[in-house]
Amino acid sequence: NSDDGEQIEDKDTAEGNDEGVDVAASGLRWVSSTTPATVYGLDAGNYCLKEELPPAGFKVSPTIVKFTMNESGDITNVEKDYYDEKSKTLVIKDEYTSFSVSKADIATTKELPGAELKICAASKNENGKYEIVSTETGDVKDCIPDILADGTEAAWTSGTEPHEIVGLAAGTYYLIETTAPNGYVKAESILFTLKEDGTLTDVNGNSLANNKLTMYDDYVHVPYTLANIPFVILSFGAIFTLAGVGGYYWLYKKNKKNE
C-alpha cells in the first residue's frame, strides 16, 4: 500500500491461486489516485515499496520502504515514519519540486526589480533542437506559462529577492523575460531542465549551484553618433564653464582677503 492509489489484485490471485503473489518477482505496479491502494495475495516474506515516477510538480521520493509480511498477513519490520498503524497503510510522502530564480543587474549582480518573467515548456523539433511551446505565431511573448502544481501560472514580476518556483513538473523549459525594467536590455531566454529528483540543470546536464537559475540584464548603452555629439559637447562645455566660474570666484575671494 503506497501513499495514494487504487485496489491492486494480481490476476492469478483473482482466479483463486492460493499460493498468492510474489510482488518482488512480478514487479507489481500501479498509478496512485485519491485513495490508498489495496494489494491482495501477497505471500509472507520481505519486500520493499518505492516510487518510480512522481506526480507532476513533485520530486520522486528517494525513500525505499522495506517491510515484512508475516504469516498472519500483518506488516512488520517497517519504520514507523512510513507506516500508519491505525489504518495498516504503508506511506510514501512526496515533496514539491522547488528552485529559485534570480533576476540581476549584470554589473552589480544585485537583484533587479521590475522585470516580467515566465517559464514556458520547451519541446524538440524535427532537427533535435528545443523550441518554445507557444501559440501559432511562435513569438516568445505568446508563449504560454507553464502551470504549477497548485494551479497557478509560472509568471511573475521580479523583486528585491530571488523568486521561488514551487511545484513545476519535471521537464525542459525556457526562462523568458517579456519586459525588462526601464533602462535595461531584455535578456536572452535561458533553456534549463528540472529533473524528477528536483535537481535543476543546464541543457548539458550540469547541476546548477544551490538549485538556482540566474538571468542578468545589461544597461541600455547609448552610442555616440552624429545625432547626439552636439549634446555631448554642450554637456562637457557646461561642466567646464561651471568649473571655470567657480575657480574665478575662488581666486577673487582669495585676492580680496589678501588686500
Phi and psi in degrees as a GROMACS rama.xvg file:
@    title "Ramachandran Plot"
@    xaxis  label "Phi"
@    yaxis  label "Psi"
@TYPE xy
-105.109  -162.025  SER-2
-59.9778  -62.3962  ASP-3
-130.964  148.634  ASP-4
177.333  -171.818  GLY-5
-111.955  173.265  GLU-6
-70.9541  130.734  GLN-7
-116.021  127.787  ILE-8
-142.913  124.957  GLU-9
-68.472  146.705  ASP-10
-58.9805  -42.8706  LYS-11
-62.7149  -40.1642  ASP-12
-66.4427  -41.1611  THR-13
-61.3265  -27.7814  ALA-14
-91.31  6.36493  GLU-15
96.49  22.7736  GLY-16
-74.0957  110.243  ASN-17
-71.6517  -15.7451  ASP-18
-74.3427  -13.6216  GLU-19
79.1145  -166.612  GLY-20
-121.903  128.184  VAL-21
-88.5504  93.3098  ASP-22
-61.8923  -36.861  VAL-23
-62.381  -34.2532  ALA-24
-84.6428  -38.2453  ALA-25
-80.9046  -18.0963  SER-26
66.0651  49.6332  GLY-27
-60.2636  130.043  LEU-28
-134.19  153.962  ARG-29
-157.747  167.41  TRP-30
-105.527  129.581  VAL-31
-66.8429  155.897  SER-32
-137.892  -153.152  SER-33
-86.6092  -4.1585  THR-34
-129.608  154.256  THR-35
-60.668  148.112  PRO-36
-87.0656  142.768  ALA-37
-111.436  125.235  THR-38
-104.947  126.373  VAL-39
-106.229  155.062  TYR-40
73.3965  31.5553  GLY-41
-87.0045  122.911  LEU-42
-64.3988  155.017  ASP-43
-63.4602  137.514  ALA-44
158.293  -173.828  GLY-45
-100.371  136.908  ASN-46
-141.203  172.573  TYR-47
-140.458  151.015  CYS-48
-121.727  128.84  LEU-49
-140.902  157.04  LYS-50
-97.3653  128.678  GLU-51
-93.86  -38.1681  GLU-52
-141.026  122.92  LEU-53
-81.0625  161.936  PRO-54
-64.4397  158.854  PRO-55
-58.7037  130.429  ALA-56
92.927  -1.24134  GLY-57
-118.046  154.108  PHE-58
-84.1544  143.431  LYS-59
-65.6159  132.68  VAL-60
-69.8866  132.336  SER-61
-80.4323  -5.16119  PRO-62
-73.8914  132.979  THR-63
-116.023  110.693  ILE-64
-86.3528  113.901  VAL-65
-95.5989  136.193  LYS-66
-152.249  166.84  PHE-67
-122.182  133.675  THR-68
-100.533  116.761  MET-69
-86.3085  178.856  ASN-70
-64.0069  -24.068  GLU-71
-85.3767  -2.5392  SER-72
86.1931  14.3239  GLY-73
-99.3986  149.506  ASP-74
-89.6377  129.934  ILE-75
-135.457  176.946  THR-76
52.2502  47.5726  ASN-77
-130.148  141.639  VAL-78
-63.4934  137.37  GLU-79
-64.5802  -23.5716  LYS-80
-67.5095  -19.3056  ASP-81
-115  17.9738  TYR-82
-144.621  127.455  TYR-83
-96.044  104.215  ASP-84
-61.8545  -36.6521  GLU-85
-64.5643  -45.0304  LYS-86
-97.9746  -0.692427  SER-87
56.7812  47.6465  LYS-88
-122.66  129.267  THR-89
-77.5408  142.552  LEU-90
-131.702  130.003  VAL-91
-118.038  126.046  ILE-92
-103.968  132.045  LYS-93
-103.642  150.029  ASP-94
-114.667  151.075  GLU-95
-63.1711  148.932  TYR-96
-69.5143  151.022  THR-97
-156.422  142.964  SER-98
-159.653  167.944  PHE-99
-114.65  151.072  SER-100
-123.16  124.008  VAL-101
-107.195  129.287  SER-102
-108.95  112.059  LYS-103
-127.794  156.152  ALA-104
-74.562  128.183  ASP-105
-65.6497  -26.4915  ILE-106
-84.5049  -42.0761  ALA-107
-99.3041  -16.9114  THR-108
62.9369  10.8957  THR-109
-82.9122  156.846  LYS-110
-59.7209  140.537  GLU-111
-116.79  106.116  LEU-112
-75.1603  158.115  PRO-113
95.5367  -0.128565  GLY-114
-87.7942  138.035  ALA-115
-95.6257  122.309  GLU-116
-127.757  157.113  LEU-117
-157.754  159.629  LYS-118
-112.83  126.111  ILE-119
-126.161  145.425  CYS-120
-64.0792  149.515  ALA-121
-122.604  145.464  ALA-122
-136.601  153.699  SER-123
-81.4516  136.649  LYS-124
-87.133  -173.306  ASN-125
-65.9699  -17.7393  GLU-126
-94.164  3.10989  ASN-127
82.8525  11.642  GLY-128
-103.992  146.569  LYS-129
-77.1429  141.155  TYR-130
-129.097  154.078  GLU-131
-74.46  132.869  ILE-132
-80.2799  110.485  VAL-133
-138.81  -169.342  SER-134
-74.113  -177.145  THR-135
-61.6228  -24.2431  GLU-136
-70.6508  -25.8131  THR-137
75.2401  6.03793  GLY-138
-75.0163  140.316  ASP-139
-57.1811  -38.3397  VAL-140
-65.0305  -24.5019  LYS-141
-90.6557  1.6045  ASP-142
-61.8243  137.991  CYS-143
-88.0671  121.305  ILE-144
-59.1724  142.48  PRO-145
-71.9037  155.651  ASP-146
-99.445  133.007  ILE-147
-83.4269  170.557  LEU-148
-61.7554  -25.8915  ALA-149
-87.0662  4.35951  ASP-150
92.2396  -3.86246  GLY-151
-88.655  160.168  THR-152
-83.3565  145.948  GLU-153
-83.3798  70.3296  ALA-154
-143.634  137.34  ALA-155
-161.202  171.745  TRP-156
-110.934  128.881  THR-157
-64.4455  150.946  SER-158
-127.316  -150.729  GLY-159
-89.7142  -3.8356  THR-160
-128.964  154.065  GLU-161
-56.5034  146.861  PRO-162
-92.3427  132.479  HIS-163
-91.9088  127.925  GLU-164
-104.464  116.431  ILE-165
-122.172  127.301  VAL-166
90.1759  26.3249  GLY-167
-85.536  134.108  LEU-168
-69.1746  151.999  ALA-169
-59.9184  141.576  ALA-170
158.944  -174.56  GLY-171
-108.613  135.662  THR-172
-140.38  168.135  TYR-173
-113.465  133.962  TYR-174
-92.3787  121.998  LEU-175
-122.857  134.134  ILE-176
-100.692  115.196  GLU-177
-90.0229  -30.3726  THR-178
-140.853  126.742  THR-179
-91.6479  153.863  ALA-180
-61.7185  157.641  PRO-181
-56.3199  132.31  ASN-182
89.9005  2.02316  GLY-183
-123.187  154.65  TYR-184
-91.6339  136.51  VAL-185
-63.0479  132.161  LYS-186
-79.7634  158.761  ALA-187
-71.198  147.938  GLU-188
-65.3728  148.689  SER-189
-112.863  127.147  ILE-190
-91.3974  130.474  LEU-191
-146.502  168.193  PHE-192
-128.65  136.842  THR-193
-109.838  116.984  LEU-194
-81.7164  165.803  LYS-195
-64.3647  -22.3551  GLU-196
-88.8454  5.94493  ASP-197
89.3998  2.50084  GLY-198
-78.8206  134.845  THR-199
-95.8081  130.028  LEU-200
-133.826  163.63  THR-201
-83.2964  -177.151  ASP-202
-66.8865  -17.3431  VAL-203
-92.6963  3.18807  ASN-204
86.9531  8.98235  GLY-205
-83.2452  126.999  ASN-206
-63.7753  140.465  SER-207
-92.3966  134.725  LEU-208
-56.3652  135.12  ALA-209
59.2962  20.9367  ASN-210
50.4624  48.9095  ASN-211
-129.1  134.961  LYS-212
-109.816  128.582  LEU-213
-120.632  130.036  THR-214
-119.159  128.547  MET-215
-103.669  145.061  TYR-216
-114.164  138.275  ASP-217
-101.63  158.288  ASP-218
-68.6469  156.851  TYR-219
-76.4876  117.933  VAL-220
-97.5533  123.456  HIS-221
-94.9615  113.205  VAL-222
-73.8923  153.47  PRO-223
-79.3249  115.187  TYR-224
-123.544  172.372  THR-225
-59.1486  -26.9754  LEU-226
-73.3382  -34.6416  ALA-227
-107.998  1.41368  ASN-228
-60.0975  -45.0224  ILE-229
-56.1038  -39.3146  PRO-230
-63.9463  -41.7128  PHE-231
-63.323  -44.1966  VAL-232
-62.0108  -44.751  ILE-233
-62.2084  -37.0896  LEU-234
-64.8395  -47.5863  SER-235
-65.7571  -36.0587  PHE-236
-62.7026  -40.7782  GLY-237
-64.8314  -39.0742  ALA-238
-64.4094  -47.3932  ILE-239
-63.9355  -36.8436  PHE-240
-63.0738  -46.5354  THR-241
-62.8078  -38.5555  LEU-242
-65.5173  -40.4413  ALA-243
-65.6921  -43.1417  GLY-244
-62.8755  -41.9977  VAL-245
-63.9837  -42.3586  GLY-246
-65.9469  -40.4241  GLY-247
-62.64  -42.7694  TYR-248
-64.5012  -38.3566  TYR-249
-65.9176  -42.2262  TRP-250
-66.6131  -38.2458  LEU-251
-61.9665  -45.3966  TYR-252
-65.544  -36.982  LYS-253
-66.4764  -42.4386  LYS-254
-66.7815  -38.887  ASN-255
-63.308  -36.8385  LYS-256
-69.1343  -32.6341  LYS-257
-80.6434  -12.7027  ASN-258
